[in-house]
Amino acid sequence: MLQGCYFNVLPVLLKGVLGKTDNQKSFMMFFFGGIGSLLGGFFSGRIGHWTNLFNVGWFQNLLVCIFCVQSLYAYNEKILVMTYTSGFNLGLTYSGLEALHAMMIAKLINKENFYYVANSAVNSLASTLLSIVFIFLSKTTFMYYFYFMLLLIILNIIFLFTSQKKFQNIRQLTLINTEQTDSLTKE
């Protein structure tokens, strides 16, 4: 769904910039986006072992914001190179975010707490429904794209805030339970 925003909306922007569809430039855009997607999936799997998953999430949200700025600049100034770099950045970021959410759910979920699965599902449903509303509210494809990107950024930030808060509470409970078990074992 997330990468579909790049592969569906940016070709329309490219057509608006060039005044026509150019297969060679479209291929280059998809090529850079694909390389970014491959690297994003690879690095997100590795980075999760090196650092806290939440740090990865915040960094990738920063990349999404940079992508939005790059896209606005490319659209307004008609600079094609910025479109390529923004595509690379988007592929890198979004394939990483999807892997990040999967890792978060796998690491944080336990038998008593299904909060993370529900939260991710609600985020996906909300972004889908609101994007449909934005289609009807926006006068141009670019404005729809812009609203949709803002929505995704906001939902991801909310997801990270709530997940971090819940994770800290779960970690504190686990430490308390471990200390109680240790004290009972000693007795």
C-alpha positions, 0 to 999 in steps of 0.5 A, a space after each residue: 500500500 505504501 509503495 503504491 503511493 510512489 508507483 501510482 502517484 509519482 508517474 502522474 507527477 512526472 507526466 505533469 512535469 514533462 507534459 507527456 509520458 516518457 517510458 525511459 524516464 518512467 523506467 528510471 524512476 521505477 528502477 531507483 524505487 526498486 533499488 531503494 526497496 531492496 536495500 530498505 528490506 535488507 538494511 531494516 532486517 540487519 539494523 534491528 539487531 544492531 540497535 533499538 527498533 524504535 530508533 529505526 522507526 524514528 529514523 525512517 519517519 525522518 526519511 519519509 519527511 525528507 521524501 515529502 520535501 524532495 517530492 514537493 521540490 521536484 514537482 514545483 521546480 521540475 527537477 527530474 533528478 530530485 524525483 529519482 532520489 526521492 524514489 530511491 529514498 521512498 523505496 528505502 524507507 517504506 520497505 524498511 517500515 513494513 519490515 520494522 512493523 513486522 519485527 515490532 509485532 513479533 518481538 513485542 507481542 505476547 499471549 496477554 497483549 494483542 495491542 500491537 496487531 490491533 494498532 497496526 490494523 487500525 492504522 492501515 484501515 484509517 489510512 485507507 479510509 481517509 485516503 479515499 476521502 482525500 481523493 474526493 476532497 482534493 482538486 488535483 492528484 498532487 494534493 491528494 498525494 500530499 494529504 496522503 503522505 501527511 496522513 501516513 507520517 502522522 499515523 506512523 508517529 502515533 504508532 511509534 509513540 504508543 508502542 514505545 509507551 506500552 513497551 516500557 510498561 510491559 518491560 517494567 512489569 516483566 522486571 517486577 515479575 522476574 524480581 518476585 520469582 527470584 525472591 520466591 526461588 531464594 526462599 
